[in-house]
Amino acid sequence: MVSIITPAWNSSSYIAEAIDSVLDQTYGDWEMIVVDDCSGDSTRHVVRGYMAMDDRIRLISLEKHLGPAEARNTAIRAARGRYIAFLDSDDLWHPQKLERQLDFMLSHGIAFSFTNYQRIKGTRATRLNVVRVPRKIGYSAYLKNTIIGALTVILDRQQTGDFQMPNIRSSHDMALWCEILKKGFRAYGLRETLAYYRVMPGSNTARKLKAAYDVWRVYREIENLKLMPASINFVFYAFNAIRKRIW
């Protein structure tokens, strides 16, 4: 029913926690596809240990490092589920995440849903602020407020059709959400905190200036916005990005 997409690169420090949070789900009809992006550590070894215990966990090992977009796309192509959910190797889910969110989607006929999430920090998972989501968001509003956390998203392929993420190094999830929303879908927010985003000092999104530049590239190169609309949206994006981290 649900295919969980997990790219992994040198993730041995955290991936066991991510997998445990999936194994703890109260909803059990899932497969977890971990794509190891040519890690140099023991990531594959950790995943294989879990595979020996639960055959719902699958591992795809890439022969060279391709980046997170292509790692996710590799998993999406291999996915067998109607629903696609995303969980990075250093993030976590609440035990009722799938159960609560699928019930929300099925009861309202929703194709695209997302939830609140809490930011956490470090190996001890110190809890930071909760990012609270709107009840729904469309394409124009999303350009101004990139509030959708990939770790919270579930997509119904039966409604959206097949999809792939644009193969860019960062903000490829944002580009995919834009692509789906432009088709006329709305993303519906379940206002419950059902996921935990780990703030990593070396990640793309932690490097604020690079993340902002990548968002600007999505506006100009993927969405083909003219300079003035791109600039207006970018100002709103910057304000909301700051608010997301401190409120």
N, C-alpha and C positions, 0 to 999 in steps of 0.2 A: 504493500500500500504506500509506504513512504521510503524514499531513498535519501539517505543523509550523505551530503557531499562534504568531504573533509580533505583539503589539501594539507600536506605536511612536508616541512623541510627543516631538518635538524631540530626536531620537536621532541626529543626523548625526555626532556625535563618536564613536559606538561601533558603529553598526549595520553598518558594513562588516565589522568583526571578527566579529560574530555571523553574518552571511551567509557569510563565508569559512569559518567553522567548520562550517557545514552543507555547503558545497561540498566540503570536505575529507573528508566522511564516506566510509568504505569501503563502505557500503551506499548504493545509488543510487536505489532506487525510492521517491522521496519528492516531495512538493510543499511549498513553503514559502509560506504565505499571510501577507503583511505587511499589517496594517491600520494605515494612518496616521491617527491620531486628531486630524486638523486641526492638524498641526504648523506652526509659524511659521518653521522653519529649512529646510535643504536635504534633509531626510530623504527626501522623495519623489524628488528628483533622484538621490540616491545609489542608491535601490532600483531606479529605472528603468534606471540604468546596468548593474546586475546582470541585470535582466530582458532586456536586449539581448544578453547573453552566454549566458543559460541560461533556457529557457522553463519550467523547473520552478518558477521564482520568480514569484509573483503579487502584485499590489498592489491593495488596496482603499483608496480615499481617502474618509474621512468628511467631510461638509460642515460639521459642527460638532463641537466637543470633547465626547465622551460619557463618557470615563473608561475605564480599562483593562478593566473587566468587560465592558462592551458592545463594546469593540474585540475582545476575545477571542471573545465570542459571535458577532459578525459573521463572524469567520474560521471558527468552528466550523460555522456554518450553511452556509458556502460550501465546506467541506471535502469532498473526494471519497474520502479514504482510509478504510480499515477502522480503522487505528490513528491516534489523535490524540496528538501530542507537543507539548510547550510549550517555547518558548525566547523569553525577553524580549530586547528589542533591545540590551541592554547586557551580556548574558551570553554564555557560550561553551560549546561542546561539545568533548569529546575526539573525535578522528577515528573511533574505533571505537564511539562511543556507540550509534548505532542498530543496528549489526551485533550487538554483544554483548548488548544489551538485548532485541532482538527474538528472538534465538536463545534467550535465557533464557525469554522468555514462551512461545514456540512449543513448546519442548521440555517445558514443564511445564503447558501449558494455562492460563496466567495471564491474567486480565483487566485487572489493575491492578498496575503495577510502578513502582518508583522506585529510585534509586541514591545512593551517596555523592556528595558534591560538595565542592569546595574553594572557600572564600571568597577573593576577590582584591580588590585595592584600587587605584583610580586608573588613569590612562591607561597607565601602565607595567605594569599588572596584577601588582603585588606580591602574592605568594602568602601567604595567611594560613593559618588552620587548616582541616583537613578535617572535615566533618560526616559522621559514620559512622552508618549506618542499621541498624535491626534486620532480622532475616530476614523477619519479617512483622509486620503490625500490623492490629488490628481497630478498630471504632468506639470502644469504651470506652477502649482504650489510647491512641488517637489524640487524644481530648479532653484527655488529660493531657500529651501530648508531640507537638506539631505539628512532627514531624521531617521531614515529606514536603516536599521542595523542588520547587516547580512546574516548574523548569527540568529536572528529572530524570524527570518523570512520563511514562509512556505508558499510554494506555487503549485497550482493544480494544472498539470500539463494537458489534461482533458479539455480544459477551457482555453488556456493560453496558446496551445500548440507547442511544438518543440522550440527550443531556444539554446543559444550558446552565448557566453560572455565575450565581448570584444577583447581581442588579445592585446591588451595594454598592461603595463606593469602594475599600475595602481588605479583605483577608482573604476575598475572594470565592472564591479557590482553596481555602482551608480549608473553606469552606461546601460547595463541590462535593465535596471528598473525603469530608466527613461524609455527604452525601446518598448517595453510592455505597456507602460502608461500611455505612450503616444498612440497605441492602438485603441485607446478608449477605455481601458480598464481603470479601476480605482484600486488603490491599496488600502485595506481596512485594518485599523489598529485595534488590537485587543489590549486593553489598558490594564494589563497585569504584568508583573515583573517575572518573566519566565526564562531569562537568560542572563549570563554574566560574561561581560567583555573584559578580558585581561589587558591592561595597559602595558605594552612591552616597550622598553626604551629603544630597541633597535628596529622597530617595525616601521613600515612606510607611514602609517597614520600618526605615529609619534613624532615624526619629523614634519612639523607643522607647515613649514614653508614649501616643502616638496609636495605635501598633500594638497595644499592650496593651489599650487601650480598644476597638479594633475586634474583637479576639478576645473580649473580654467581651460585646460586642453579639452576636456569633455564638452564644455560649452562651445568652444570654437571649432574643434576638429571632428567631434562625433555628432554633436547636435547642430552644428553649422549655424550657430547664432551670430548675428551681426554684432559689431563691437559694442554699441550702446546697450542692447538687451543683455548681452553677456556681462557687461560691467554692472548693470543694475542687479542682475541675479547674483553676481559675485559678492556685492556688498551685503545683500541679505544672507547669503551663504556664510560669510565671515562672521556676521553678528550671531547667527544661529549656532555656528560651530563653537563659538566662545561660550554662549549660553548653555549649550549642551554639556560642556565640561565643568561648569561651576554651579549650576542650579540643581 
